[in-house]
Structure formats: C-alpha cells, structure tokens
Amino acid sequence: MEAGFLPCHTARMQPKTDGRVVRLWTKHLAAEDRAVEQWFLVAIGDDEKAKERSRKAAKGGNGVVEVIGTIPATRLASWGLTDGEIRLVLPGEPITES
C-alpha cells in the first residue's frame, strides 16, 4: 500500500487571507500615568475587523487603534497563525521577516 498525501491536513493550517500588524495605544487620564503601547499580529484580512479584534483582545475601549501594515498569508502560516487568530507581540520581539 502506498502512502498518499492528504491535502486536508495542511489546508487548515494555511491562512486564506493576508493579516495585519495592529498597534493599540492607550493614554491614561492621570498625568503621572504612562501611555501603554501594544502590538498585535492579526490573521484577519479586513482592517476594521483586525482593529476591533485587537481592541477586544486588549480589553481596551478608549485607545487609539491603527493598522501599521499587512502580513502575507505565507508569512502568517510560517508563524503558525491561522485565519482569525491574534497574537500579542512581546516587548522587544522582532516582527520582521526571518
């Protein structure tokens, strides 16, 4: 019996759309509080949906959310992100291609 390739197993790991790099910046009201900046990798191809998903993930309602750039679907797959997933970028973590 010959082993065959099962495309269904790899197809679910491949994102269908490009993703977004999203920045969420929250300025606190008190003068002594520092602003908080968070970056997300979002496997959603729509800017508005990516921003909303990032806002929900950060539980921030009054921050400034902006899409900084797009991520090709192949790059998302190499990072292990599938459609709809979101990942917080840790401080100091590079998000450039390797």
C-alpha positions, 0 to 999 in steps of 0.5 A, spaced: 500 500 500 502 506 498 502 512 502 498 518 499 498 525 501 492 528 504 491 535 502 486 536 508 491 536 513 495 542 511 489 546 508 487 548 515 493 550 517 494 555 511 491 562 512 486 564 506 487 571 507 493 576 508 493 579 516 495 585 519 500 588 524 495 592 529 498 597 534 493 599 540 495 605 544 492 607 550 493 614 554 491 614 561 487 620 564 492 621 570 498 625 568 503 621 572 500 615 568 504 612 562 501 611 555 501 603 554 503 601 547 501 594 544 502 590 538 498 585 535 499 580 529 492 579 526 490 573 521 484 577 519 484 580 512 479 586 513 482 592 517 476 594 521 475 587 523 483 586 525 482 593 529 476 591 533 479 584 534 485 587 537 481 592 541 477 586 544 483 582 545 486 588 549 480 589 553 481 596 551 475 601 549 478 608 549 485 607 545 487 609 539 487 603 534 491 603 527 493 598 522 501 599 521 501 594 515 499 587 512 502 580 513 502 575 507 498 569 508 505 565 507 508 569 512 502 568 517 502 560 516 510 560 517 508 563 524 503 558 525 497 563 525 491 561 522 485 565 519 482 569 525 487 568 530 491 574 534 497 574 537 500 579 542 507 581 540 512 581 546 516 587 548 522 587 544 520 581 539 522 582 532 516 582 527 520 582 521 521 577 516 526 571 518 
